[in-house]
């Protein structure tokens, strides 16, 4: 059976992730920004909720408790996800939007993480999508993680296409940086 302590640690890690990101968004002024809804947001939003909710449900249903190794590895990934997302929010500032849209005044963030990778916020999402099933040593919840990773790749492609057409200097910026993993992708 899923140990209550394991569940509380998992919830604590997710609260740290959420509060850290909320703090960064409030600090930069992007917390109040409400983009127009677009269908492609669901490529990230649906897996986000599934990858958070399914691992503890799966652990409870199948009467499994993760080992300390799985919990430590997953915990590290979740904390890294939070730190990457906080840094990325601080670097992009008020230009952050969940929608694929032109940043305010056509600005292009090139500082901090954005000087090396173009989509550090998606890197943070990917780390969370991996960290939650790892923490709970899930077996079936990986489908939600795979769905989320596929959504990230598709969203990156859609954003890149849009930004090349609408933001001055984006084509050059693409040649100087990687999408989310330096030297790989």
SVG drawing of the C-alpha trace seen along z (x, -y; Angstrom):
<svg xmlns="http://www.w3.org/2000/svg" viewBox="-10 -47 37 51">
<polyline fill="none" stroke="black" stroke-width="0.4" points="0.0,0.0 1.2,-3.5 2.8,-4.8 1.2,-8.1 4.7,-9.5 5.6,-8.9 2.3,-10.6 3.0,-13.6 6.6,-13.9 5.2,-13.8 2.6,-16.4 5.3,-18.6 7.5,-18.4 4.6,-19.4 3.7,-22.2 7.3,-23.4 7.2,-23.3 4.0,-25.2 4.8,-27.8 8.3,-28.4 6.8,-29.0 4.0,-31.2 6.5,-33.3 8.6,-33.8 5.5,-34.6 4.4,-37.2 7.9,-38.7 8.0,-39.2 4.4,-40.3 3.4,-37.5 1.1,-35.9 -1.9,-38.1 -1.5,-37.7 -4.3,-35.6 -3.7,-34.5 -6.5,-33.6 -7.2,-29.9 -5.9,-27.8 -6.3,-24.1 -2.5,-23.4 -2.4,-24.4 -4.1,-21.1 -1.0,-19.3 0.8,-20.4 -2.1,-21.0 -3.8,-17.5 -0.5,-15.5 0.5,-17.9 -2.5,-17.0 -2.3,-13.3 1.3,-13.0 0.8,-14.5 -2.4,-12.6 -1.8,-9.1 1.4,-8.0 0.0,-8.1 -3.3,-6.6 -1.4,-3.8 0.7,-3.2 -2.4,-3.0 -4.4,-0.7 -1.5,1.7 -0.5,1.6 3.1,0.5 5.4,-1.8 8.5,-3.1 12.0,-2.5 14.1,-5.3 16.2,-5.2 13.1,-5.9 11.9,-8.6 15.3,-10.3 15.7,-10.3 12.1,-11.5 12.5,-14.1 15.7,-15.5 13.9,-15.7 10.9,-17.5 13.2,-20.0 15.2,-20.6 12.0,-21.1 11.0,-23.8 14.4,-25.5 14.6,-25.5 11.1,-27.0 11.8,-29.6 15.0,-30.7 13.3,-30.7 10.4,-32.8 12.9,-35.3 14.8,-35.4 11.8,-35.8 10.0,-38.2 6.6,-39.5 6.9,-38.1 5.7,-34.7 2.5,-33.3 1.0,-29.9 -0.3,-30.6 1.6,-30.6 1.6,-34.3 3.8,-37.3 5.6,-38.5 4.8,-42.1 6.4,-44.6 8.0,-41.7 10.6,-41.3 13.0,-38.3 14.5,-37.1 18.2,-36.1 19.5,-36.3 20.1,-33.6 18.9,-30.1 17.6,-31.7 21.1,-32.4 21.7,-28.7 18.3,-27.1 15.2,-28.6 12.5,-26.7 13.7,-26.3 10.2,-26.4 9.5,-23.2 12.6,-21.7 11.1,-22.3 7.9,-20.6 9.8,-17.6 11.7,-17.2 8.4,-17.3 6.8,-14.8 9.7,-12.4 10.0,-13.2 6.5,-12.3 6.4,-8.7 10.0,-8.1 9.2,-9.3 6.3,-6.8 8.2,-4.0 5.2,-4.0 4.7,-1.5 1.6,-2.7 1.8,-6.4 4.6,-6.6 2.0,-6.8 1.0,-10.2 4.6,-11.3 5.2,-10.1 2.1,-12.0 3.4,-15.1 6.9,-14.8 5.2,-14.4 3.1,-17.5 6.3,-19.4 7.9,-18.5 4.8,-19.4 4.4,-22.7 8.0,-23.6 7.6,-23.1 4.4,-25.2 6.0,-28.0 9.2,-28.0 7.2,-28.3 5.1,-31.1 8.1,-33.0 10.1,-32.8 7.2,-34.6 6.4,-37.1 9.5,-38.0 12.4,-39.9 15.8,-38.1 14.3,-34.7 15.8,-32.9 19.3,-34.1 18.5,-33.2 17.6,-29.7 21.1,-29.3 22.8,-30.3 20.9,-28.2 19.3,-24.7 15.7,-23.9 15.8,-22.4 18.9,-20.2 22.3,-21.8 24.2,-19.8 21.3,-17.4 18.0,-19.0"/>
</svg>
